[in-house]
């Protein structure tokens, strides 16, 4: 399981419709935008570990300007966007291979479980739509961007 975490002052994901229009699927103010990908070997254990890791990260500034506060302490929210391309391999040729990305029948339940685990921590969680064509807009705060893998 891979997560690209970005601390944001705001974030939004829009789903592109077949007619070219787009609609907002999820939006947050201060918090994290999480781009999330799964591979074939991922299980509920990785999902629970990652949810606990994300929620426990202390990457918000305290009164002294040090990264010492967690998401709940600052009243932050999460925007979770599925992104199979996190498992893209571009080491050979010019067209990436996505063979390491989990197929939807494996990834969808893991994605839903991850979102549920985050909500289980009492945090506001917005999402995109798994498998949809989406536009993600965010304002990276810091910038703070972290690569998490389990």
N, C-alpha and C positions, 0 to 999 in steps of 0.2 A: 504494500500500500504506500502510495506517495501522496504527499500534500505539499503544495506550494502555498505558504501562508503569507499574506500581506496585511500589515497593520494599516488601516484606512481611517480617514475622517468621514468617508462615505463610499458606498458602492451600490451598484445596480446591475441587474441582468435582465435583458430583454430577449424574448423569444421571437424569432422571425417567422411570420406566417407564410403560407404558400402564395398569397396574393401580394407579397412584398411588404406588407405592413408589419409592425412589431408592437408587442405589448410587454409591459413590465411584469416579470414573473416574481421578482424579489428585489428588495432594497433594504439597505441598512445605513445607519449613521456611523458613529464611532464604533470600531471593532475590528473584525478580521474578514477578509475575503479569502476563502479556501478553495483552491483548485484541487480536485481530488481524483486520483486514478487508482485502479485496482489491477492486480495481476492474477493469474490462474491459481496461485497457491494461497491467496489471502483467505483468512477465516475470521470468524467473530472475535477471536483473540486479538488480532491486529486492529480490528475496528474499535474495540473497547480501549486498547492501549492508546491508539491515536486520539480518540476523543478525550481521554484523560490528559494526555500530553498537551493538546491544544488548549484545553480549558485551564490547565495549570501553568501555562507559560506566563512569566512575569516580564512583559515587554512594554509596559506602559509606564510613563514617568511618574515618580512620586513628587512630593513637594520640593525635594532637593534636585530634581532633574535627573534622577537615576532610574533606569529600567528596573522597577521593583514591584509594580502592581500588575495584578492579573485582570482578565477580562471582566469578571464579576465585580471586582472592586471599582472599576471605572464605569460600570453600567453599560458595557459594550454588548454588541450583537454580532452574529455570524451570518455571512452569506456563503452558502456552500454550492459550488458549481462542479458538476461531473466533467472530467477532462481525460478521456482515454489517451490523448496524445502525450500525456506525461510518460507513457511507456513506449513512445516512439524511439526507434533506433535508426539514427542517420549515420552510423559509422561507415557504411559502405554505400557507394552509389549516391544518387541525388534524390531518390524517392525513399522516404522513411518507411521502415517496416513497423507494423503495429502488432506483430505476432505475440509479444509479451503482454499485451493488454487483455484483460479478461473480457470474454464475450458478455453481452447483455444479460443472458440468463444467470450468470454468476455475479456480474457487477451490480445489477439493479438491487438485489436483496442486500448486498453489502453496503451500497450507497444509502439505502433507506434505513438500514440499521445504524449507520454512522450518524445520520441526521437525528435519528431517535435517541442515540446515546448522548449527543450534544444537548438536545432538548431536555434529556433526563437530568442534566446539571442545572436546570432552571433558567437557561439562557434563551433569549429570543434568537430564533434561527429562521432565516429566509433561504430559499433555494431557487435554482434554475429548474429546468426540466430535463431529465435524463434523456440523452439521445437527440435532443432538439438542436436546431441551428440557433445559436445564441450570440448576443453582443454583450460583452462585459465592460462596464465602465467603472473606474474607481479612482480615488485620489489617495495615493500611497502616502501614509503619514510617517515621516522620518527622513528618508524612506526606511522602512523596516520590512524586509522580505526574508523568509526562512524556508529552507527545504527540509521537510521531515519525511523520514522513511522508516518503515518497519518491515 
